[in-house]
Amino acid sequence: MNKILFYAMTGEKMCFQHVLLNALDLSDAGCQVRIIFEGASVRLPSQLSSEGNRLYQKAQEKNLIAGICLACSHALGVYEANAALGLPLLDDMSGHAGMRSYITDDWQVVSI
């Protein structure tokens, strides 16, 4: 079974929609999939949640979201909003969300 980590960096909602589409498609095909919000993308979870974005909701229901970068949430002023969502705030790489544990566990990383 393939293991795919989507490491989202961009804050562009349209680009992230495609992350969600691909993550859900791969999950439906039997792949293990996780999504990490890093960089500018940390602004998106509260926006997608408040909009009731159906792809985001489906990804949450399928437990595809690994978490949100803690340091970037603070730096971009969205820490409180992200913390309120109840998703893990990741800080395993000098306060940021690292990918090493995924790579050492043979996950394929797709950075967008």
MIVOTOR-685984 format. One line per 2 residues: number of its first residue (from 1); for each residue x, y, z of N, C-alpha, C, O, CB. Coordinates in Angstrom, 2 decimals. Each point is the difference from the previous one (the first is absolute). Glycine has a CB too. Layout:
NUM	X:Y:Z:X:Y:Z:X:Y:Z:X:Y:Z:X:Y:Z  ...
//
This chain:
1	0.85:-1.18:0.00:-0.85:1.18:0.00:0.89:1.24:0.00:0.98:0.06:0.74:-2.83:-1.30:0.48  1.52:2.21:-2.02:0.74:1.26:-0.05:-0.33:0.87:1.20:-1.13:0.01:0.49:1.17:-0.13:-2.99
3	0.97:0.85:2.96:-0.18:0.96:1.09:0.41:1.37:-0.54:1.14:0.20:-0.40:-0.69:-1.98:2.21  -1.39:2.72:-1.81:0.21:1.31:-0.61:-0.24:1.08:1.05:-1.05:0.03:0.65:0.36:-0.90:-2.92
5	1.67:1.76:2.42:-0.14:1.18:0.85:-0.08:1.23:-0.88:0.91:0.28:-0.77:0.34:-1.40:2.66  -2.35:1.86:-1.78:-0.11:1.29:-0.67:0.47:1.06:1.00:-0.63:0.22:1.03:-1.32:-0.99:-2.53
7	3.05:1.41:1.17:0.63:1.03:0.84:-0.34:1.33:-0.65:0.73:0.49:-0.86:1.18:-2.03:1.65  -3.02:2.13:-0.36:-0.53:1.19:-0.64:0.68:1.26:0.52:0.00:0.26:1.20:-2.19:-1.42:-1.50
9	2.77:1.94:-0.60:0.69:1.24:0.37:-0.73:1.25:-0.48:0.07:1.05:0.64:2.07:-2.32:-0.74  -2.84:1.16:-1.00:-0.61:1.18:-0.60:-1.30:0.37:0.70:-0.73:-0.87:0.48:1.77:0.26:-2.66
11	-1.31:1.88:2.24:-1.24:0.48:0.60:-1.10:0.22:-1.02:-1.06:0.54:0.33:2.42:0.52:1.42  -1.12:-1.49:-2.97:-1.00:0.16:-1.06:-1.09:-1.06:0.18:0.26:-1.20:-0.07:1.49:2.14:-1.51
13	-2.96:-0.48:1.82:-1.10:-0.93:0.25:-0.24:-0.92:-1.20:-0.26:-1.19:0.18:-0.78:2.89:1.34  1.11:-1.17:-2.73:-0.25:-0.82:-1.19:1.04:-1.12:-0.11:-0.35:-1.14:-0.34:-0.66:3.13:-0.82
15	2.27:-1.68:1.44:1.03:-1.04:-0.02:-0.29:-1.06:1.06:0.16:-1.19:-0.24:1.54:2.86:-0.60  -2.12:-1.21:2.01:-0.26:-0.95:1.07:-1.22:-0.86:-0.30:-0.07:-1.15:0.45:1.09:2.75:1.16
17	-1.98:-1.08:-2.34:-1.15:-0.81:-0.41:0.48:-1.25:-0.75:-0.56:-1.09:0.16:-0.89:3.17:-0.31  2.50:-1.91:-0.66:0.54:-1.13:-0.74:0.75:-0.97:0.91:0.02:-1.20:-0.27:0.15:2.67:-1.75
19	0.43:-0.97:3.08:0.59:-0.90:1.00:-1.11:-0.87:0.59:0.15:-1.21:0.11:1.68:2.90:0.43  -2.94:-1.06:-0.18:-1.11:-0.74:0.58:-0.57:-1.02:-0.99:-0.26:-1.15:0.36:-0.27:3.12:1.08
21	0.34:-1.55:-2.68:-0.52:-0.91:-1.02:0.90:-1.22:-0.17:-0.48:-1.13:-0.04:-0.58:3.08:-1.13  2.36:-1.71:1.06:0.94:-1.10:-0.18:0.10:-0.87:1.24:0.05:-1.23:-0.11:1.23:2.64:-1.48
23	-1.27:-0.80:2.76:0.08:-0.77:1.24:-1.20:-0.92:0.14:0.14:-1.17:0.36:1.16:3.03:0.71  -2.47:-1.34:-1.34:-1.22:-0.81:0.11:-0.02:-1.11:-1.05:-0.38:-1.13:0.30:-0.84:3.12:0.61
25	1.63:-1.67:-2.12:0.04:-1.00:-1.07:0.96:-1.13:0.33:-0.33:-1.17:-0.16:-0.23:2.96:-1.50  1.75:-1.43:2.13:0.99:-1.02:0.35:-0.45:-0.83:1.20:0.22:-1.22:0.04:1.58:2.70:-0.93
27	-2.43:-0.83:1.85:-0.53:-0.73:1.15:-1.08:-0.98:-0.43:-0.02:-1.14:0.46:0.54:3.10:1.02  -1.40:-1.52:-2.36:-1.06:-0.88:-0.50:0.59:-1.19:-0.77:-0.62:-1.06:-0.07:-0.93:3.03:-0.06
29	2.74:-1.79:-0.45:0.66:-1.07:-0.76:0.80:-0.93:0.92:0.64:-0.94:-0.48:-0.52:2.47:-1.50  -0.15:-1.28:3.28:0.67:-0.89:0.94:1.35:0.46:0.51:0.65:-0.73:0.75:-1.85:-1.03:-1.88
31	1.63:2.94:0.73:1.29:0.52:0.48:-0.16:0.58:1.40:-1.08:0.46:0.38:1.79:0.03:-2.75  0.38:-0.52:3.13:0.05:0.74:1.26:0.35:1.43:-0.36:0.96:0.24:-0.73:-0.26:-2.30:2.11
33	-1.46:3.02:-0.89:0.19:1.40:-0.36:-0.06:0.86:1.25:-0.82:-0.22:0.89:-0.20:-0.18:-3.17  1.91:1.38:2.33:-0.01:1.02:1.05:0.27:1.35:-0.63:0.66:0.10:-1.04:0.12:-1.77:2.78
35	-1.31:2.71:-1.11:0.19:1.39:-0.45:0.56:0.79:1.17:-0.52:-0.06:1.11:-1.39:-0.11:-2.80  2.98:0.93:1.41:0.56:0.92:0.99:-0.11:1.41:-0.56:0.38:0.26:-1.14:1.21:-2.02:2.05
37	-2.13:2.67:-0.09:-0.04:1.43:-0.33:1.28:0.64:0.54:0.25:-0.03:1.20:-2.81:0.08:-1.13  3.35:0.51:-0.95:1.27:0.64:0.35:0.08:1.32:-0.78:-0.72:0.18:-0.98:1.89:-2.43:1.43
39	-0.31:3.15:-0.02:0.16:1.27:-0.72:-1.31:0.77:-0.08:-0.79:0.00:0.95:2.63:-1.03:-2.28  -2.06:1.68:0.20:-1.18:0.85:-0.18:-1.31:-0.79:0.04:-1.06:0.58:0.22:2.47:0.95:-1.58
41	-1.35:-2.83:1.15:-1.25:-0.79:0.00:-0.66:-0.05:1.37:-1.17:-0.37:0.10:2.12:-0.99:-1.94  -0.24:1.72:2.91:-0.60:-0.05:1.33:-1.17:0.97:0.15:-0.77:-0.10:0.95:2.98:-0.57:-0.04
43	-2.35:1.59:-1.84:-1.14:0.93:0.01:-1.28:-0.68:-0.49:-1.10:0.53:0.22:2.69:1.37:-0.59  -1.47:-3.03:-0.28:-1.15:-0.61:-0.67:-0.95:-0.81:0.90:-1.21:0.05:-0.24:2.64:-0.11:-1.73
45	-0.97:-0.68:2.97:-0.93:-0.85:0.74:-1.21:0.72:0.57:-1.13:-0.48:-0.15:3.07:-0.91:0.69  -1.74:2.52:0.11:-1.16:0.69:0.59:-0.91:0.56:-1.09:-1.22:0.03:0.16:2.60:0.55:1.85
47	-0.79:-0.14:-3.12:-0.80:0.50:-1.12:-0.85:-1.13:-0.59:-1.20:0.16:-0.20:2.96:1.59:-0.29  -1.14:-2.87:0.21:-0.72:-1.14:-0.58:-1.06:-0.52:0.95:-1.09:-0.39:-0.43:3.12:-0.21:-0.88
49	-1.72:0.59:2.59:-0.95:-0.46:1.00:-1.21:0.93:0.08:-1.14:-0.46:-0.01:3.03:-0.57:1.31  -1.64:2.33:-1.24:-1.11:0.96:0.12:-0.86:0.04:-1.25:-1.19:0.30:0.07:2.59:1.06:1.48
51	-0.82:-1.65:-2.69:-0.75:-0.04:-1.26:-0.79:-1.30:-0.17:-0.85:-0.11:-0.87:2.59:1.59:-0.14  -1.43:-2.45:1.85:-0.64:-1.30:-0.14:0.44:-0.73:-1.26:-0.78:-0.73:-0.61:-1.16:1.62:1.85
53	3.21:-0.69:-1.61:0.54:-0.63:-1.21:-0.17:-1.51:0.09:0.53:-0.64:0.91:1.15:2.52:-1.20  -2.42:-2.45:-0.66:-0.34:-1.42:0.08:1.20:-0.91:-0.16:0.04:-1.07:0.61:-2.27:1.65:-1.50
55	3.22:-0.19:0.07:1.20:-0.83:-0.17:0.82:-0.02:1.29:0.49:-1.05:0.42:-0.45:1.59:-2.89  0.09:0.62:3.09:0.71:0.11:1.28:-0.71:-0.84:1.06:0.65:-0.73:0.76:0.16:3.05:-1.37
57	-2.14:-2.23:0.67:-0.77:-0.77:0.97:0.18:-1.50:-0.23:0.14:-0.77:0.95:-1.81:2.64:-0.81  1.67:-2.28:-1.39:0.17:-1.41:-0.32:1.40:-0.49:0.40:0.16:-1.10:0.51:-1.80:1.35:-2.41
59	2.66:0.60:1.65:1.37:-0.35:0.39:0.10:-0.14:1.52:0.70:-0.88:0.50:0.20:2.09:-2.52  -1.60:-0.35:2.74:-0.01:-0.12:1.46:-0.69:-1.28:0.45:0.48:-0.71:0.88:-0.49:3.21:-0.70
61	-1.13:-2.79:-0.80:-0.74:-1.22:0.35:0.84:-1.25:-0.23:-0.11:-0.98:0.74:-2.02:2.15:-1.32  2.97:-1.14:-0.45:0.84:-1.15:-0.33:1.33:0.02:0.76:0.86:-0.85:-0.21:-1.92:0.79:-2.05
63	1.22:1.05:3.16:1.21:0.14:0.81:1.26:0.15:-0.86:1.03:-0.60:0.31:-2.15:-0.75:1.47  1.03:2.14:-2.85:1.14:0.19:-0.88:0.90:1.16:0.44:1.15:0.09:-0.44:-2.53:-1.00:-1.41
65	0.89:1.77:2.70:0.78:1.18:0.39:0.87:-0.34:1.21:-0.49:-0.27:1.09:-1.31:1.81:-1.97  3.12:-1.51:0.64:0.95:-0.33:1.07:0.16:1.15:0.98:0.20:-0.22:1.19:1.00:-1.29:-2.76
67	-1.30:2.75:1.07:0.12:1.14:0.88:0.44:1.27:-0.70:0.11:0.06:-1.22:0.41:-1.65:3.01  -0.27:2.59:-0.95:0.30:1.36:-0.44:1.29:0.46:0.68:0.21:-0.28:1.18:-2.68:0.81:-1.54
69	3.33:0.15:-0.38:1.25:0.50:0.56:-0.25:1.02:1.11:-0.71:0.99:-0.20:1.82:-1.38:-2.02  -0.53:0.13:3.38:-0.15:0.88:1.15:0.71:1.33:-0.23:-0.60:1.05:0.20:0.44:-3.05:1.28
71	1.42:1.97:-1.91:0.78:1.23:-0.17:-0.62:0.93:-1.04:-0.09:1.21:0.21:2.15:-2.47:0.44  -2.49:0.70:-1.76:-0.60:0.82:-1.06:-1.35:0.54:0.43:-0.38:1.11:-0.38:1.58:-2.46:-1.34
73	-1.94:0.59:2.51:-1.27:0.49:0.52:0.22:1.25:0.85:-0.74:0.97:-0.10:-0.19:-3.31:0.08  1.96:2.29:0.87:0.35:1.18:0.81:0.45:1.14:-0.90:-0.48:1.13:0.14:1.13:-2.62:1.79
75	0.28:1.22:-2.84:0.59:1.04:-0.85:-1.03:0.69:-0.89:0.13:1.19:-0.30:1.99:-2.48:0.33  -3.12:0.55:-0.45:-1.00:0.57:-0.92:-1.29:0.43:0.72:-0.99:0.33:-0.65:1.94:-1.78:-1.15
77	-0.92:1.43:3.12:-1.11:0.54:0.78:-1.27:-0.84:0.00:-1.09:0.54:0.20:2.03:1.63:-0.70  -0.81:-3.48:0.28:-1.19:-0.85:-0.02:0.06:-1.12:1.05:-0.73:-0.98:-0.08:0.51:1.48:-2.35
79	1.09:-0.33:3.41:0.15:-1.03:1.02:-1.32:-0.29:0.72:-0.41:-1.16:0.10:2.80:1.86:0.20  -3.06:0.33:0.19:-1.22:-0.20:0.76:-1.07:-0.70:-0.84:-0.66:-0.92:0.46:1.20:2.96:0.90
81	-0.70:-1.59:-2.60:-0.99:-0.59:-0.89:0.33:-1.47:-0.27:-0.89:-0.85:-0.02:0.48:3.10:-1.04  1.68:-2.55:0.85:0.39:-1.38:-0.28:-0.12:-0.88:1.25:-0.44:-1.15:-0.09:2.00:1.98:-1.68
83	-1.18:-0.29:2.90:-0.11:-0.77:1.24:-1.47:-0.34:0.29:-0.30:-1.08:0.51:2.38:2.21:0.39  -2.97:-0.23:-1.23:-1.43:-0.21:0.24:-0.58:-1.13:-0.86:-1.04:-0.55:0.33:0.85:2.97:0.27
85	0.86:-2.75:-1.70:-0.50:-1.06:-0.88:0.22:-1.40:0.57:-0.65:-0.95:-0.42:1.12:2.46:-1.50  0.44:-1.62:2.89:0.25:-1.29:0.61:0.94:-0.91:-0.77:0.19:-1.16:0.38:-2.40:1.37:0.59
87	2.81:0.29:-2.04:0.97:-0.78:-0.75:1.35:0.07:0.71:0.28:0.98:0.69:-1.50:-0.54:-2.87  2.06:-1.46:2.02:1.32:0.06:0.64:0.82:1.18:-0.53:0.02:0.27:-1.20:-0.08:-2.76:1.50
89	0.73:3.18:0.62:0.93:1.06:-0.37:1.39:-0.62:0.05:0.48:-0.38:1.07:-1.99:2.27:-0.16  2.14:-1.98:-2.05:1.25:-0.76:-0.16:1.22:0.89:0.18:0.05:1.12:-0.52:-1.23:-2.68:-1.04
91	2.16:1.06:2.30:1.19:0.81:0.30:1.26:-0.84:0.14:0.93:0.38:0.70:-2.41:1.25:0.44  1.52:-2.78:-1.81:1.10:-0.94:0.17:1.30:0.39:-0.68:1.01:-0.69:0.18:-2.73:-1.02:0.01
93	1.73:2.80:-0.98:1.21:0.43:-0.70:0.26:1.47:0.33:-0.39:0.89:-0.75:-0.01:-2.58:-1.13  1.06:1.93:3.00:0.30:1.37:0.44:-1.24:0.87:0.03:0.04:1.17:-0.41:2.25:-1.41:-0.53
95	-3.40:-0.32:1.41:-1.25:0.73:0.10:-0.90:-0.12:-1.22:-1.15:0.42:0.03:2.32:1.12:1.44  -0.65:-2.11:-2.54:-0.76:-0.17:-1.24:-0.40:-1.47:-0.17:0.46:-0.88:0.74:0.78:2.83:-1.80
97	-2.10:-2.20:0.08:-0.45:-1.36:-0.29:1.01:-0.68:-0.91:0.16:0.38:-1.16:-2.57:0.31:1.41  3.09:-1.68:0.26:1.01:-0.70:-0.77:-0.58:-1.14:-0.82:-1.12:-0.45:0.22:2.76:1.06:1.50
99	-0.84:-1.05:-2.67:-0.40:-1.14:-0.83:0.92:-1.21:0.19:-0.23:-1.05:-0.60:-0.70:2.66:-1.05  1.97:-1.47:2.48:0.97:-1.08:0.17:-0.64:-1.32:0.42:0.33:-1.05:-0.55:1.34:2.76:1.15
101	-2.57:-1.67:0.37:-0.60:-1.26:0.46:-0.76:-0.71:-1.12:-0.05:-1.23:-0.04:-0.13:2.21:2.35  -0.40:-0.21:-3.20:-0.70:-0.60:-1.14:1.00:-0.60:-0.99:-0.19:-1.11:-0.49:-1.69:2.75:0.77
103	2.94:-0.90:-0.56:0.99:-0.47:-0.97:0.69:-1.27:0.50:0.20:-0.94:-0.76:0.16:3.31:-0.02  -0.01:-2.38:2.07:0.67:-1.19:0.53:-0.95:-1.20:0.07:0.44:-1.14:0.10:1.07:2.63:1.22
105	-2.81:-1.22:-1.38:-0.99:-1.08:-0.03:-0.48:-0.28:-1.43:-1.05:-0.60:-0.20:0.33:1.24:2.53  1.52:-0.20:-3.31:-0.24:-0.30:-1.42:-1.25:0.65:-0.59:-0.62:-0.56:-0.91:1.78:-1.56:1.31
107	-1.54:3.29:0.11:-1.10:0.74:-0.60:0.54:0.79:-1.18:1.13:0.50:0.04:-2.35:-0.36:2.18  0.43:-0.02:-3.25:0.32:0.88:-1.13:-0.54:1.39:0.36:-1.17:0.14:0.36:1.08:-2.07:-2.09
109	0.95:2.95:1.63:-0.39:1.36:0.36:-0.28:0.80:-1.27:0.82:0.05:-0.92:0.56:-0.17:3.04  -2.55:0.74:-2.13:-0.39:0.90:-1.08:-0.15:1.37:0.64:-0.89:0.22:0.82:-0.29:-2.05:-2.19
111	2.06:2.75:0.97:-0.03:1.35:0.56:-0.64:0.95:-1.01:0.43:0.09:-1.15:1.63:-0.56:2.54  -3.07:1.15:-0.95:-0.76:0.91:-0.86:0.12:1.41:0.54:-0.57:0.93:-0.57:-1.04:-2.76:-0.08
//
